[in-house]
Amino acid sequence: YLSDFFHPGIEALRYFRARNLTIGAFCWAQTFDVYDFTRRYLPWMRMYEYMAADICDHIFVASSMLAELINVATPGLEKKVHVVGLPFNSRAVRKFYTDAIASNVTPIREIGKYDVVYSSRLDWEKDPQFLYDVMRACPELKFAVCSGKKSLLTDDVKLKEILVKISVLPNVTILLDLSKAEYYTVLKQSKVQFNCAKQDWVSYTLLEALTFGCIPAYPMFRSFPEALNYEACYMYTPGSVDSAQLCLETCLESSNLELRAERREKVLDYHDAALSRILAYLSL
């Protein structure tokens, strides 16, 4: 089992066929997604994808929409492509956090409470300009931008300009060099997680937010409606600042902060079982 369909060296597995191995790989996006970084390498990446698809017995994806894109781009793979959810175990993550807090091996820094948390990479495919526009349109809300990196520096001049604009907004706090336990503390103490990515399929950030009680405010785009069981109150019209602002306000209403906890757990239950589904296919 390969945790990424784009796995250098996958061609070598062809030599192990005589050992009667079953080979499966998890596909995150690839050139099937026009916003994915691999799309710019289309002339040679498609050849890689044909090869990897031929070698693999099973290709696992998190959502039915990505499965459809793969099947349209590469007809004949329908029997190989399986929608299994995202391999993520909320119970294990909660236990990790509880153990980390109890052990105090790595002390948790004092971290504030925020209205809105943003956790995705600040790259072009995550639409940082739209993030800035929404933050600017909601001056009354306290935003936290979270990253495990020590710096948000980039060689991309235009992207750097946007990141600087975000960092100087008075209602934004940049939290860098966060450990996982510290990041989970931010989620646990905050209210809503915001996403505006053009390129994202379900995403760990969504499931981590749900695990620690953060209400998701996500674009009605790609696999997010499916992942959130079509809960329209958690989603906004992609590219619309007004819609995103309304979504955030709705999520932050006191009556909604404790609402639908059971439905959030239902989403997590589905993805908690993803590894079991993968193992079932690999055992066929």
C-alpha positions, 0 to 999 in steps of 0.5 A: 500500500502506497500512501501517495499515487505519486510515489517515485519508484513505483515503476520498480514494483513491476518486478515484484509481480512474480511474488503475487503482491496486491498493490494499492495507492491513495490518489490525492489529486494529480493532473486529473485536478486542473488546480493541482501543482502536477497539472503544469507537468501534464506532458510527462505526468500523464505518462506517469499516471498511465504507468502507475494506474497500470501497475496498481491493482487498486486506486483509492480516493477520498471522494466520488468527485475525484473518482469521476475525474479519474474515470473520465480522464482515463477510461477503463479504470472504473473497477480499480478506483475506489471511494474510501474516504480520507485515511484519518482516525479522529479517536487516535488523534484525540488520544494523541492530544490527550497523551501529549497534554498529560505527559507535558514532554513538550510544553504547550505555549500560551495560545489565545482563543480565536473566532476563526482559524485558517490552517491551509498552506498559503500557496496560490492553489489555496487562494490567499487573495480571497482569504485576505479579502474575507479577513478585511471584510470581517474586522470584528472577527479575530483570525488565526493563521496556523502553520508548523513552519518557522516562517511564511517567507516565499520566493514568489514576489506576488504571493509574498505581497499578499502574505504581508498584507494578511500579516499586518491586518489588525484582526489577524494573528500569525501562529508559526512553528506550531507543534501538532499539540499546539495546533490542536489546542488552537482548534479546541479553543477556537470556534470556526475553521475557514477554508477557501482552497481552489485545490483541496479534496476533503482535507486533513484540516477539515477532519482535524477541525471537526475532531476538536469541535471547530465548525467548518466554513468551507466553499461549496466546491469540489468534494466539500459538499459530499464530505460535509453531507451537504450541510449548506449552513457550513458552506458558502458560494466560492469566490463570494466575499459576501457569502463567506462573510454570511457563512462565518456569521451564521457559524458563529451565532451562539445557537450554532456553536453547539449545534450539529455535534452529532452530525460532525461525529457522523462525518468523522465516523465515515473517515475513521473507517477508511483504512479498514475499507482500504485493507478490505480491498487489498485483501481481496 
